[in-house]
Amino acid sequence: MKKSKNGLDEMQEQKLLKIEHNGCWLAFWGLLLVTFVQIIFYGEERADLFLGEWIVFMCLAVYMGAACIRNGIWDRKMKPSLKMNLCTSAVAGCLGGTIRFLAACHRGDNVQRALKIGGIVFGNIFVICFLCMSLVLWIYWKRVERLETDEEEQTDMREK
């Protein structure tokens, strides 16, 4: 299939990129929200009901994460650090624990049992998320170091 020439001017190209950016994030957060609502109402026992959404969400998350790290990008606003990993892991743990708490309450468990389940889920998600993010942070720093080294080598070659 033959590609046609881009018929957009620079302003239209920027607007299209912004539209695509917003659409991507709308899909990302929408899929996550829909999955969480389905977990609360149907429970994880009925994973077949939200497995498709979860697969699409994870593919999008892995692609965006890998593409950013490959290009040496962490985030527009957050700085890559262990403190940021701790805060982000705590938020993920709270979110996961709250969802499991609500799912347990919706299932009919008493509040004490639901709190215990939510607490266990919070701890598990916090630890797993923190370890994964720390590994990704280490990979990110190695990638940035390599990109900077490659840029310095290219600059040295141009100067010769």
MDAnalysis code that builds the backbone (N, CA, C; Angstrom):
import MDAnalysis as mda
import numpy as np

u = mda.Universe.empty(480, n_residues=160, atom_resindex=np.repeat(np.arange(160), 3), trajectory=True)
u.add_TopologyAttr("name", ["N", "CA", "C"] * 160)
u.add_TopologyAttr("resid", np.arange(1, 161))
u.add_TopologyAttr("resname", ["MET", "LYS", "LYS", "SER", "LYS", "ASN", "GLY", "LEU", "ASP", "GLU", "MET", "GLN", "GLU", "GLN", "LYS", "LEU", "LEU", "LYS", "ILE", "GLU", "HIS", "ASN", "GLY", "CYS", "TRP", "LEU", "ALA", "PHE", "TRP", "GLY", "LEU", "LEU", "LEU", "VAL", "THR", "PHE", "VAL", "GLN", "ILE", "ILE", "PHE", "TYR", "GLY", "GLU", "GLU", "ARG", "ALA", "ASP", "LEU", "PHE", "LEU", "GLY", "GLU", "TRP", "ILE", "VAL", "PHE", "MET", "CYS", "LEU", "ALA", "VAL", "TYR", "MET", "GLY", "ALA", "ALA", "CYS", "ILE", "ARG", "ASN", "GLY", "ILE", "TRP", "ASP", "ARG", "LYS", "MET", "LYS", "PRO", "SER", "LEU", "LYS", "MET", "ASN", "LEU", "CYS", "THR", "SER", "ALA", "VAL", "ALA", "GLY", "CYS", "LEU", "GLY", "GLY", "THR", "ILE", "ARG", "PHE", "LEU", "ALA", "ALA", "CYS", "HIS", "ARG", "GLY", "ASP", "ASN", "VAL", "GLN", "ARG", "ALA", "LEU", "LYS", "ILE", "GLY", "GLY", "ILE", "VAL", "PHE", "GLY", "ASN", "ILE", "PHE", "VAL", "ILE", "CYS", "PHE", "LEU", "CYS", "MET", "SER", "LEU", "VAL", "LEU", "TRP", "ILE", "TYR", "TRP", "LYS", "ARG", "VAL", "GLU", "ARG", "LEU", "GLU", "THR", "ASP", "GLU", "GLU", "GLU", "GLN", "THR", "ASP", "MET", "ARG", "GLU", "LYS"])
u.atoms.positions = np.array([
    [0.841, -1.174, 0.000],
    [0.000, 0.000, 0.000],
    [0.889, 1.241, 0.000],
    [0.589, 2.143, -0.892],
    [1.393, 3.352, -1.030],
    [0.944, 4.395, -0.015],
    [1.919, 4.981, 0.707],
    [1.611, 6.049, 1.654],
    [1.451, 7.355, 0.906],
    [0.429, 8.102, 1.287],
    [0.246, 9.406, 0.660],
    [0.989, 10.471, 1.452],
    [1.241, 11.581, 0.800],
    [1.963, 12.693, 1.408],
    [1.109, 13.319, 2.513],
    [1.765, 13.769, 3.588],
    [1.071, 14.444, 4.680],
    [0.577, 15.795, 4.175],
    [-0.750, 15.997, 4.234],
    [-1.322, 17.235, 3.732],
    [-1.609, 18.253, 4.815],
    [-1.042, 18.063, 6.004],
    [-1.298, 18.978, 7.115],
    [-0.177, 20.001, 7.237],
    [-0.541, 21.226, 7.621],
    [0.500, 22.205, 7.930],
    [0.946, 21.981, 9.378],
    [1.927, 22.736, 9.838],
    [2.492, 22.517, 11.177],
    [1.466, 22.691, 12.285],
    [0.607, 23.693, 12.175],
    [-0.398, 23.931, 13.209],
    [-1.399, 22.770, 13.257],
    [-1.834, 22.295, 12.100],
    [-2.760, 21.173, 12.062],
    [-2.101, 19.908, 12.605],
    [-0.826, 19.724, 12.302],
    [-0.085, 18.562, 12.802],
    [-0.016, 18.585, 14.329],
    [0.262, 19.757, 14.902],
    [0.309, 19.899, 16.363],
    [-1.057, 19.625, 16.984],
    [-2.113, 20.140, 16.357],
    [-3.464, 19.899, 16.872],
    [-3.820, 18.422, 16.808],
    [-3.459, 17.759, 15.714],
    [-3.729, 16.330, 15.574],
    [-2.969, 15.531, 16.622],
    [-1.709, 15.891, 16.859],
    [-0.934, 15.212, 17.903],
    [-1.584, 15.385, 19.276],
    [-2.097, 16.578, 19.573],
    [-2.783, 16.842, 20.842],
    [-4.064, 16.007, 20.950],
    [-4.817, 15.917, 19.856],
    [-6.041, 15.110, 19.847],
    [-5.704, 13.636, 20.090],
    [-4.678, 13.144, 19.396],
    [-4.270, 11.746, 19.581],
    [-3.768, 11.500, 20.997],
    [-3.035, 12.461, 21.540],
    [-2.538, 12.374, 22.907],
    [-3.707, 12.244, 23.897],
    [-4.672, 13.144, 23.765],
    [-5.830, 13.114, 24.666],
    [-6.643, 11.842, 24.489],
    [-6.798, 11.372, 23.257],
    [-7.533, 10.134, 23.009],
    [-6.852, 8.927, 23.629],
    [-5.525, 8.897, 23.531],
    [-4.762, 7.795, 24.131],
    [-4.959, 7.761, 25.642],
    [-4.842, 8.919, 26.296],
    [-5.002, 8.958, 27.750],
    [-6.440, 8.698, 28.182],
    [-7.412, 9.127, 27.379],
    [-8.811, 8.826, 27.667],
    [-9.039, 7.315, 27.621],
    [-8.491, 6.658, 26.610],
    [-8.613, 5.201, 26.512],
    [-7.912, 4.512, 27.682],
    [-6.717, 4.976, 28.023],
    [-5.935, 4.373, 29.110],
    [-6.701, 4.422, 30.439],
    [-7.101, 5.623, 30.844],
    [-7.786, 5.766, 32.130],
    [-9.198, 5.193, 32.084],
    [-9.853, 5.264, 30.925],
    [-11.184, 4.680, 30.783],
    [-11.156, 3.174, 30.943],
    [-10.191, 2.515, 30.310],
    [-10.067, 1.065, 30.447],
    [-9.775, 0.662, 31.893],
    [-8.913, 1.426, 32.559],
    [-8.599, 1.115, 33.949],
    [-9.832, 1.276, 34.834],
    [-10.568, 2.365, 34.650],
    [-11.769, 2.610, 35.439],
    [-12.829, 1.543, 35.201],
    [-13.074, 1.201, 33.946],
    [-14.067, 0.178, 33.628],
    [-13.681, -1.157, 34.261],
    [-12.402, -1.500, 34.199],
    [-11.933, -2.752, 34.795],
    [-12.164, -2.752, 36.305],
    [-11.833, -1.651, 36.976],
    [-12.030, -1.578, 38.420],
    [-13.504, -1.666, 38.801],
    [-14.352, -0.990, 38.071],
    [-15.798, -1.050, 38.359],
    [-16.304, -2.478, 38.183],
    [-15.849, -3.159, 37.140],
    [-16.274, -4.541, 36.925],
    [-15.762, -5.464, 38.026],
    [-14.552, -5.231, 38.528],
    [-14.031, -6.037, 39.631],
    [-14.900, -5.837, 40.869],
    [-15.282, -4.582, 41.140],
    [-16.104, -4.298, 42.324],
    [-17.456, -4.999, 42.217],
    [-18.095, -4.914, 41.060],
    [-19.448, -5.455, 40.928],
    [-19.493, -6.956, 40.677],
    [-18.533, -7.503, 39.930],
    [-18.576, -8.916, 39.585],
    [-17.580, -9.757, 40.368],
    [-16.581, -9.131, 40.951],
    [-15.553, -9.868, 41.682],
    [-14.526, -10.463, 40.735],
    [-13.375, -10.777, 41.298],
    [-12.309, -11.334, 40.461],
    [-12.635, -12.746, 40.007],
    [-13.660, -13.372, 40.610],
    [-14.052, -14.712, 40.189],
    [-14.596, -14.697, 38.762],
    [-15.127, -13.568, 38.320],
    [-15.690, -13.429, 36.972],
    [-14.738, -12.635, 36.081],
    [-13.471, -12.993, 36.132],
    [-12.446, -12.289, 35.342],
    [-12.723, -12.368, 33.845],
    [-13.481, -13.393, 33.426],
    [-13.793, -13.526, 32.007],
    [-14.582, -12.324, 31.481],
    [-15.274, -11.614, 32.374],
    [-16.075, -10.466, 31.955],
    [-15.231, -9.233, 31.629],
    [-14.054, -9.118, 32.224],
    [-13.233, -7.923, 31.992],
    [-11.828, -8.250, 31.517],
    [-11.598, -9.481, 31.109],
    [-10.268, -9.881, 30.653],
    [-9.846, -9.128, 29.399],
    [-10.762, -8.903, 28.471],
    [-10.430, -8.175, 27.241],
    [-9.968, -6.759, 27.519],
    [-10.714, -6.053, 28.391],
    [-10.325, -4.688, 28.744],
    [-8.959, -4.670, 29.413],
    [-8.716, -5.655, 30.288],
    [-7.449, -5.711, 31.009],
    [-6.278, -5.962, 30.055],
    [-6.480, -6.838, 29.070],
    [-5.420, -7.129, 28.105],
    [-5.088, -5.879, 27.285],
    [-6.108, -5.176, 26.798],
    [-5.872, -3.952, 26.024],
    [-5.183, -2.902, 26.895],
    [-5.635, -2.743, 28.140],
    [-5.022, -1.783, 29.059],
    [-3.551, -2.113, 29.281],
    [-3.236, -3.371, 29.543],
    [-1.850, -3.749, 29.815],
    [-0.972, -3.588, 28.571],
    [-1.496, -3.914, 27.391],
    [-0.727, -3.702, 26.152],
    [-0.398, -2.222, 25.977],
    [-1.395, -1.368, 26.209],
    [-1.183, 0.078, 26.093],
    [-0.163, 0.555, 27.126],
    [-0.278, 0.086, 28.366],
    [0.637, 0.502, 29.428],
    [2.069, 0.044, 29.146],
    [2.236, -1.197, 28.735],
    [3.576, -1.723, 28.461],
    [4.197, -1.003, 27.261],
    [3.403, -0.785, 26.203],
    [3.926, -0.084, 25.033],
    [4.383, 1.326, 25.405],
    [3.520, 2.073, 26.102],
    [3.871, 3.454, 26.447],
    [5.092, 3.502, 27.361],
    [5.154, 2.608, 28.329],
    [6.299, 2.571, 29.236],
    [7.591, 2.219, 28.518],
    [7.542, 1.192, 27.682],
    [8.747, 0.762, 26.956],
    [9.200, 1.839, 25.968],
    [8.258, 2.470, 25.281],
    [8.622, 3.509, 24.312],
    [9.250, 4.715, 25.010],
    [8.710, 5.079, 26.157],
    [9.283, 6.214, 26.894],
    [10.692, 5.896, 27.372],
    [10.891, 4.731, 27.955],
    [12.221, 4.372, 28.456],
    [13.209, 4.249, 27.307],
    [12.778, 3.684, 26.192],
    [13.655, 3.549, 25.028],
    [14.158, 4.905, 24.563],
    [13.331, 5.923, 24.703],
    [13.698, 7.270, 24.266],
    [14.246, 8.138, 25.398],
    [14.451, 7.552, 26.586],
    [15.028, 8.297, 27.702],
    [14.079, 9.303, 28.321],
    [12.774, 9.007, 28.296],
    [11.759, 9.916, 28.843],
    [11.129, 9.259, 30.064],
    [11.036, 9.997, 31.170],
    [10.367, 9.478, 32.358],
    [8.958, 10.051, 32.458],
    [8.831, 11.343, 32.632],
    [7.523, 11.984, 32.750],
    [7.705, 13.486, 32.558],
    [6.633, 14.164, 32.232],
    [6.701, 15.616, 32.074],
    [6.899, 16.319, 33.404],
    [6.282, 15.818, 34.449],
    [6.251, 16.550, 35.712],
    [6.982, 15.842, 36.852],
    [6.903, 14.539, 36.915],
    [7.540, 13.807, 38.017],
    [9.003, 13.507, 37.689],
    [9.846, 13.652, 38.690],
    [11.257, 13.340, 38.529],
    [11.491, 11.881, 38.931],
    [12.336, 11.172, 38.196],
    [12.607, 9.777, 38.531],
    [13.426, 9.669, 39.821],
    [12.830, 9.068, 40.856],
    [13.523, 8.914, 42.134],
    [12.855, 7.818, 42.954],
    [13.544, 7.367, 43.989],
    [12.962, 6.363, 44.880],
    [11.776, 6.942, 45.652],
    [11.850, 8.229, 46.000],
    [10.736, 8.873, 46.697],
    [9.477, 8.851, 45.837],
    [9.640, 9.151, 44.559],
    [8.504, 9.113, 43.648],
    [7.969, 7.687, 43.538],
    [8.866, 6.696, 43.494],
    [8.431, 5.299, 43.451],
    [7.635, 4.929, 44.699],
    [8.084, 5.397, 45.864],
    [7.348, 5.122, 47.106],
    [5.951, 5.732, 47.072],
    [5.863, 6.984, 46.659],
    [4.562, 7.666, 46.608],
    [3.628, 7.007, 45.605],
    [4.136, 6.704, 44.420],
    [3.321, 6.078, 43.397],
    [2.873, 4.687, 43.832],
    [3.749, 3.939, 44.467],
    [3.394, 2.602, 44.954],
    [2.341, 2.685, 46.050],
    [2.446, 3.694, 46.899],
    [1.442, 3.873, 47.957],
    [0.076, 4.198, 47.356],
    [0.053, 5.047, 46.342],
    [-1.219, 5.378, 45.682],
    [-1.809, 4.133, 45.032],
    [-0.972, 3.362, 44.320],
    [-1.457, 2.130, 43.676],
    [-1.966, 1.141, 44.719],
    [-1.242, 1.014, 45.834],
    [-1.675, 0.118, 46.908],
    [-2.999, 0.555, 47.509],
    [-3.153, 1.858, 47.755],
    [-4.420, 2.382, 48.295],
    [-5.573, 2.126, 47.333],
    [-5.325, 2.360, 46.065],
    [-6.365, 2.144, 45.062],
    [-6.762, 0.667, 45.006],
    [-5.769, -0.200, 44.946],
    [-6.046, -1.637, 44.907],
    [-6.717, -2.134, 46.176],
    [-6.238, -1.672, 47.329],
    [-6.839, -2.067, 48.599],
    [-8.274, -1.588, 48.724],
    [-8.533, -0.372, 48.275],
    [-9.890, 0.175, 48.324],
    [-10.831, -0.609, 47.412],
    [-10.360, -0.935, 46.231],
    [-11.195, -1.700, 45.294],
    [-11.519, -3.073, 45.867],
    [-10.525, -3.743, 46.443],
    [-10.774, -5.069, 47.053],
    [-11.675, -4.948, 48.278],
    [-11.522, -3.876, 49.052],
    [-12.403, -3.633, 50.196],
    [-13.847, -3.480, 49.715],
    [-14.052, -2.654, 48.695],
    [-15.398, -2.441, 48.163],
    [-15.969, -3.721, 47.557],
    [-15.133, -4.484, 46.879],
    [-15.593, -5.757, 46.300],
    [-16.004, -6.727, 47.402],
    [-15.237, -6.762, 48.490],
    [-15.578, -7.653, 49.613],
    [-16.872, -7.206, 50.281],
    [-17.056, -5.910, 50.451],
    [-18.299, -5.399, 51.035],
    [-19.482, -5.695, 50.121],
    [-19.288, -5.522, 48.813],
    [-20.356, -5.799, 47.850],
    [-20.718, -7.277, 47.846],
    [-19.734, -8.130, 48.097],
    [-19.944, -9.577, 48.150],
    [-20.679, -9.991, 49.410],
    [-20.685, -9.131, 50.428],
    [-21.413, -9.441, 51.656],
    [-20.541, -9.750, 52.858],
    [-19.222, -9.591, 52.726],
    [-18.337, -9.814, 53.879],
    [-18.563, -8.719, 54.910],
    [-18.270, -9.050, 56.189],
    [-18.391, -8.002, 57.208],
    [-17.236, -7.014, 57.058],
    [-17.385, -5.845, 57.645],
    [-16.427, -4.750, 57.455],
    [-15.038, -5.138, 57.943],
    [-14.957, -5.852, 59.047],
    [-13.650, -6.234, 59.592],
    [-12.896, -7.144, 58.614],
    [-13.593, -8.132, 58.074],
    [-12.964, -9.036, 57.098],
    [-12.590, -8.256, 55.829],
    [-13.471, -7.366, 55.384],
    [-13.200, -6.568, 54.187],
    [-11.972, -5.682, 54.396],
    [-11.826, -5.089, 55.598],
    [-10.644, -4.271, 55.902],
    [-9.370, -5.112, 55.878],
    [-9.458, -6.317, 56.413],
    [-8.302, -7.207, 56.420],
    [-7.895, -7.560, 54.993],
    [-8.868, -7.866, 54.153],
    [-8.583, -8.181, 52.751],
    [-7.971, -6.966, 52.060],
    [-8.572, -5.796, 52.262],
    [-8.046, -4.573, 51.661],
    [-6.626, -4.271, 52.111],
    [-6.337, -4.499, 53.390],
    [-4.988, -4.263, 53.917],
    [-3.960, -5.198, 53.318],
    [-4.322, -6.458, 53.174],
    [-3.403, -7.432, 52.573],
    [-3.130, -7.074, 51.119],
    [-4.194, -6.712, 50.400],
    [-4.026, -6.331, 48.997],
    [-3.174, -5.067, 48.896],
    [-3.407, -4.084, 49.777],
    [-2.591, -2.868, 49.785],
    [-1.117, -3.233, 49.929],
    [-0.788, -4.059, 50.915],
    [0.606, -4.435, 51.153],
    [1.232, -5.137, 49.958],
    [0.494, -6.082, 49.377],
    [1.025, -6.821, 48.227],
    [1.266, -5.909, 47.035],
    [0.283, -5.083, 46.726],
    [0.432, -4.183, 45.580],
    [1.549, -3.186, 45.823],
    [1.635, -2.640, 47.034],
    [2.682, -1.676, 47.346],
    [4.062, -2.281, 47.110],
    [4.299, -3.473, 47.653],
    [5.624, -4.100, 47.541],
    [5.934, -4.450, 46.088],
    [4.988, -5.083, 45.398],
    [5.219, -5.482, 44.012],
    [5.438, -4.253, 43.132],
    [4.599, -3.242, 43.303],
    [4.724, -2.019, 42.507],
    [6.060, -1.327, 42.775],
    [6.447, -1.237, 44.038],
    [7.705, -0.572, 44.370],
    [8.900, -1.319, 43.772],
    [8.898, -2.633, 43.874],
    [10.002, -3.410, 43.306],
    [10.058, -3.275, 41.791],
    [8.893, -3.359, 41.137],
    [8.854, -3.218, 39.671],
    [9.295, -1.826, 39.245],
    [8.805, -0.805, 39.935],
    [9.173, 0.565, 39.559],
    [10.650, 0.834, 39.831],
    [11.195, 0.234, 40.872],
    [12.623, 0.400, 41.145],
    [13.462, -0.252, 40.048],
    [13.020, -1.402, 39.567],
    [13.710, -2.061, 38.458],
    [13.621, -1.199, 37.195],
    [12.443, -0.672, 36.911],
    [12.262, 0.187, 35.740],
    [13.096, 1.463, 35.876],
    [13.181, 2.014, 37.092],
    [13.999, 3.205, 37.320],
    [15.467, 2.911, 37.027],
    [15.943, 1.766, 37.462],
    [17.325, 1.362, 37.205],
    [17.560, 1.222, 35.697],
    [16.611, 0.580, 34.998],
    [16.709, 0.435, 33.536],
    [16.703, 1.811, 32.872],
    [15.847, 2.700, 33.358],
    [15.766, 4.055, 32.816],
    [17.111, 4.771, 32.955],
    [17.710, 4.721, 34.143],
    [18.988, 5.418, 34.342],
    [20.071, 4.841, 33.447],
    [20.086, 3.516, 33.263],
    [21.062, 2.897, 32.365],
    [20.834, 3.366, 30.928],
    [19.579, 3.452, 30.524],
    [19.258, 3.883, 29.167],
    [19.663, 5.341, 28.944],
    [19.356, 6.211, 29.908],
    [19.729, 7.624, 29.791],
    [21.252, 7.753, 29.705],
    [21.951, 6.989, 30.515],
    [23.416, 7.012, 30.489],
    [23.933, 6.610, 29.109],
    [23.328, 5.573, 28.541],
    [23.756, 5.116, 27.215],
    [23.423, 6.150, 26.140],
    [22.239, 6.739, 26.210],
    [21.867, 7.757, 25.229],
    [22.799, 8.959, 25.294],
    [23.165, 9.371, 26.505],
    [24.085, 10.502, 26.650],
    [25.465, 10.157, 26.119],
    [25.925, 8.943, 26.344],
    [27.221, 8.501, 25.834],
    [27.215, 8.482, 24.313],
    [26.127, 7.970, 23.730],
    [26.014, 7.945, 22.265],
    [26.004, 9.353, 21.682],
    [25.317, 10.284, 22.336],
    [25.273, 11.671, 21.861],
    [26.659, 12.307, 21.921],
    [27.399, 12.037, 23.010],
    [28.740, 12.590, 23.145],
    [29.659, 12.042, 22.051],
    [29.530, 10.744, 21.747],
    [30.345, 10.143, 20.700],
    [30.019, 10.755, 19.337],
    [28.731, 10.986, 19.071],
    [28.343, 11.585, 17.807],
    [28.850, 13.029, 17.704],
    [28.808, 13.753, 18.809],
    [29.316, 15.135, 18.811],
    [30.819, 15.130, 18.569],
    [31.545, 14.219, 19.196],
    [32.992, 14.114, 18.995],
    [33.322, 13.802, 17.540],
    [32.536, 12.927, 16.915],
    [32.798, 12.560, 15.520],
    [32.540, 13.738, 14.592],
    [31.527, 14.539, 14.884],
    [31.218, 15.708, 14.056],
    [32.315, 16.759, 14.149],
    [32.904, 16.904, 15.327],
    [33.942, 17.914, 15.532],
    [35.224, 17.555, 14.802],
    [35.457, 16.283, 14.548],
    [36.689, 15.831, 13.866],
    [36.569, 16.066, 12.439],
])
